Amino acid sequence: MRLAVRVTPRGGRDAVEGWTRDEAGRAVLKVRVAAAPADGSANAAVLALLAKALKRPKSSLSLVSGETARLKLVEAEGVDQAALEAAFGPAP
């Protein structure tokens, strides 16, 4: 399953803040990480945070697009809609 994520690097803490809608009306998960967006450390922190919330190994998540952007697309193997809702609540 692919998951759209809006990341705030240097956010002071690692946390999932819930769902929102982007300008096009698509559901996006808001995430903040304490890591700076240098050398991929913020991306690694996002994947680790999502893996922990989804109770999946980090290796089951990968960044599909948005390596240097705030809006990222994450591929989560072995995750279905029910698992997403259990971890993050229903999308708007």
Secondary structure, DSSP 8 states (H G I E B T S, - for coil): -EEEEEEETT-SS-EEEEEEE-TTS-EEEEEE-SS-SSTTHHHHHHHHHHHHHHT--GGGEEEEE-TTSSEEEEEETT--HHHHHHHH----
